[in-house]
Amino acid sequence: MLRTSGLAFMLCCIVALTACEQAVEHTAPAVNPKDSVPTMVTYGVNTLISDSGVVKYRIVTERYEVNQVKNPPRWTFDKGVFLEEFDENFHVQLYIQCDTAYYYDQQRLWELRGRVRVKTKDGVRFYSEELFRDENRHELYSNKFSRLITPDRQLQGNYFRSDERMTKYYVSNSKGSFARTDIAGKNDSLSSAPDTLKETVRPSAMPQRKLGG
């Protein structure tokens, strides 16, 4: 009887040891950055944005989100955006309009996509499907086909670079002058008063946000 009990005990120990050796480690899947929830989503925005204590922009958009989890962190304007930029005396320097925009606050870099339109206080106009604005280097650039109209000349090319005020610029593969109507077209909303664009979006009581020092 004791021998039978001893065998049973040994068999139980062997089974237990075998089960431990075959145990499988279970780990949770990695979190996909695309599944991360934005820090903030705001609708119907018409607000002023300050930089280092100075009002820098007016932003008008139907929707934008702030996501600090994505790499790199960014602000996303996926419903179109209209921006006014001011100098230190709160005078309008230029207007910017596009279908989609991203602002990478750590790099201080704007990425504008889709029907990008720019108009400066000096009457310079810019048209492209892409435009980057580097706030650290104070310059604008595009690697896509661009069209530029100034009071003196009209240019187009596949690469564009200028200072942030568009007073000094470079256009590669320039093809010279062409008709103004071929550039602006009848549907250029920057040709009209910017107030008409602002009225299409209801004002928001969102507090001013700082882009970063």
C-alpha positions as CSV (number, residue, x, y, z in Angstrom):
1,M,0.0,0.0,0.0
2,L,2.9,2.3,0.9
3,R,4.7,1.4,-2.4
4,T,1.5,2.3,-4.4
5,S,1.2,5.6,-2.7
6,G,4.8,6.4,-3.4
7,L,4.5,5.6,-7.1
8,A,1.4,7.8,-7.3
9,F,3.3,10.7,-5.6
10,M,6.3,10.3,-8.0
11,L,4.0,10.3,-11.0
12,C,2.3,13.5,-9.8
13,C,5.7,15.2,-9.4
14,I,6.8,14.2,-12.9
15,V,3.5,15.5,-14.5
16,A,3.9,18.8,-12.6
17,L,7.5,19.2,-13.7
18,T,6.6,18.5,-17.3
19,A,3.8,21.0,-17.2
20,C,6.1,23.7,-15.9
21,E,8.7,23.0,-18.7
22,Q,6.0,23.3,-21.4
23,A,4.5,26.6,-20.0
24,V,4.2,29.3,-22.6
25,E,4.9,32.9,-21.8
26,H,2.1,35.2,-22.9
27,T,2.8,38.8,-23.7
28,A,0.5,41.6,-24.7
29,P,1.0,42.9,-28.3
30,A,2.8,46.2,-28.8
31,V,0.7,49.3,-29.0
32,N,0.4,50.6,-32.5
33,P,1.0,54.4,-32.7
34,K,-1.8,54.7,-35.2
35,D,-4.2,53.5,-32.5
36,S,-3.2,56.1,-30.0
37,V,-5.8,58.6,-28.9
38,P,-5.1,62.3,-29.7
39,T,-4.3,64.5,-26.7
40,M,-7.0,67.0,-27.9
41,V,-9.5,67.4,-30.7
42,T,-11.1,70.7,-31.3
43,Y,-13.9,71.7,-33.8
44,G,-14.8,75.1,-35.3
45,V,-11.6,77.0,-34.5
46,N,-11.0,80.7,-35.1
47,T,-8.3,81.6,-32.7
48,L,-5.0,83.4,-32.2
49,I,-1.7,81.5,-31.6
50,S,1.2,83.1,-29.7
51,D,4.9,82.3,-30.0
52,S,7.2,83.4,-27.1
53,G,4.5,85.7,-25.8
54,V,3.9,87.4,-29.2
55,V,0.7,86.7,-31.3
56,K,2.0,85.0,-34.4
57,Y,-1.0,83.5,-36.2
58,R,-4.7,83.5,-36.6
59,I,-5.9,80.0,-37.4
60,V,-9.3,79.2,-38.9
61,T,-10.2,75.5,-39.4
62,E,-13.1,73.1,-39.0
63,R,-11.2,70.6,-37.1
64,Y,-7.7,70.0,-35.6
65,E,-6.1,67.5,-33.3
66,V,-3.0,67.5,-31.1
67,N,-1.2,64.2,-30.7
68,Q,1.9,64.0,-28.6
69,V,2.2,60.2,-28.8
70,K,2.9,59.9,-32.6
71,N,6.5,60.1,-33.7
72,P,7.1,63.0,-34.2
73,P,4.4,64.7,-32.2
74,R,2.2,66.9,-34.3
75,W,-0.8,69.1,-34.7
76,T,-3.1,67.9,-37.6
77,F,-5.5,70.0,-39.6
78,D,-7.2,67.5,-41.9
79,K,-10.3,69.5,-42.8
80,G,-8.4,72.4,-44.4
81,V,-6.9,75.5,-42.7
82,F,-6.6,79.2,-43.3
83,L,-3.8,81.2,-41.5
84,E,-3.0,84.8,-41.2
85,E,0.5,85.6,-40.0
86,F,1.3,88.8,-38.2
87,D,4.5,90.8,-37.5
88,E,5.4,92.1,-34.0
89,N,3.1,95.1,-34.5
90,F,0.1,92.8,-35.3
91,H,0.2,93.7,-39.0
92,V,-0.8,91.0,-41.5
93,Q,2.2,89.7,-43.4
94,L,0.7,86.9,-45.4
95,Y,-2.2,84.6,-45.8
96,I,-1.9,80.8,-46.2
97,Q,-4.6,78.4,-47.3
98,C,-4.4,74.6,-47.9
99,D,-6.4,71.4,-47.7
100,T,-4.3,69.6,-45.0
101,A,-1.6,70.9,-42.7
102,Y,0.7,69.4,-40.0
103,Y,2.6,71.3,-37.4
104,Y,5.6,69.4,-35.8
105,D,6.0,71.5,-32.7
106,Q,9.3,70.0,-31.6
107,Q,10.9,70.7,-35.0
108,R,8.9,74.0,-35.4
109,L,8.1,72.8,-38.9
110,W,4.8,73.3,-40.9
111,E,3.9,70.9,-43.7
112,L,1.1,72.1,-46.0
113,R,-0.5,69.7,-48.5
114,G,-3.2,70.0,-51.2
115,R,-4.1,73.2,-53.0
116,V,-1.6,75.4,-51.1
117,R,-2.2,79.1,-51.7
118,V,-0.1,81.9,-50.3
119,K,-0.5,85.7,-50.6
120,T,1.8,88.2,-49.1
121,K,1.2,91.8,-48.1
122,D,3.3,92.9,-51.1
123,G,1.0,91.0,-53.5
124,V,3.2,88.0,-54.2
125,R,1.2,84.8,-54.8
126,F,2.3,81.2,-54.5
127,Y,0.5,78.1,-55.8
128,S,1.5,74.5,-55.3
129,E,0.4,71.1,-53.9
130,E,3.1,71.2,-51.2
131,L,4.9,73.7,-49.0
132,F,7.1,73.4,-45.9
133,R,7.8,76.2,-43.5
134,D,10.9,75.9,-41.3
135,E,10.5,78.4,-38.4
136,N,14.0,77.7,-37.1
137,R,15.6,78.6,-40.5
138,H,12.9,81.2,-41.4
139,E,12.4,79.8,-44.8
140,L,9.8,78.2,-47.1
141,Y,10.4,75.4,-49.6
142,S,8.6,73.0,-51.9
143,N,9.8,69.9,-53.9
144,K,6.7,69.9,-56.1
145,F,5.7,71.9,-59.1
146,S,5.1,75.5,-58.0
147,R,3.9,78.8,-59.5
148,L,4.9,82.2,-58.3
149,I,3.5,85.6,-59.3
150,T,5.2,88.8,-58.2
151,P,4.4,92.4,-59.3
152,D,7.3,92.1,-61.8
153,R,7.4,88.5,-63.0
154,Q,5.6,85.2,-63.1
155,L,7.6,81.9,-62.7
156,Q,7.0,78.2,-62.4
157,G,9.3,75.3,-61.6
158,N,9.8,72.0,-59.8
159,Y,11.6,73.3,-56.8
160,F,10.9,76.5,-54.8
161,R,12.8,78.1,-51.9
162,S,12.4,81.5,-50.3
163,D,12.7,83.5,-47.1
164,E,9.6,83.4,-44.9
165,R,8.3,86.8,-46.3
166,M,8.8,85.7,-49.9
167,T,11.0,88.7,-50.7
168,K,14.0,86.6,-51.7
169,Y,13.2,83.4,-53.7
170,Y,14.6,80.8,-56.0
171,V,12.6,78.7,-58.5
172,S,14.4,75.9,-60.4
173,N,13.6,74.8,-64.0
174,S,11.8,78.1,-64.5
175,K,9.7,78.4,-67.6
176,G,9.4,82.2,-67.6
177,S,6.3,84.3,-67.9
178,F,2.8,83.1,-68.6
179,A,-0.8,84.4,-68.4
180,R,-2.1,85.4,-65.0
181,T,-5.4,83.6,-65.6
182,D,-3.5,80.3,-66.0
183,I,-2.2,80.6,-62.5
184,A,-4.9,82.1,-60.4
185,G,-8.0,80.8,-62.0
186,K,-11.6,81.8,-61.2
187,N,-11.8,79.7,-58.0
188,D,-8.9,81.2,-56.1
189,S,-10.4,82.0,-52.7
190,L,-7.4,84.2,-51.8
191,S,-8.5,86.7,-54.4
192,S,-11.5,87.5,-52.3
193,A,-11.5,89.1,-48.8
194,P,-10.2,86.6,-46.2
195,D,-13.2,87.5,-43.9
196,T,-15.5,85.5,-46.2
197,L,-13.4,82.4,-45.4
198,K,-13.5,83.0,-41.6
199,E,-17.2,83.4,-41.6
200,T,-17.7,79.8,-42.8
201,V,-16.3,78.5,-39.5
202,R,-17.9,79.3,-36.2
203,P,-15.6,80.9,-33.6
204,S,-14.4,78.8,-30.7
205,A,-13.8,79.8,-27.1
206,M,-10.7,77.7,-27.0
207,P,-7.9,79.4,-25.1
208,Q,-4.7,80.5,-26.9
209,R,-2.1,77.8,-27.3
210,K,1.6,78.4,-27.5
211,L,3.5,76.8,-30.3
212,G,6.7,76.4,-28.3
213,G,9.7,78.6,-27.5
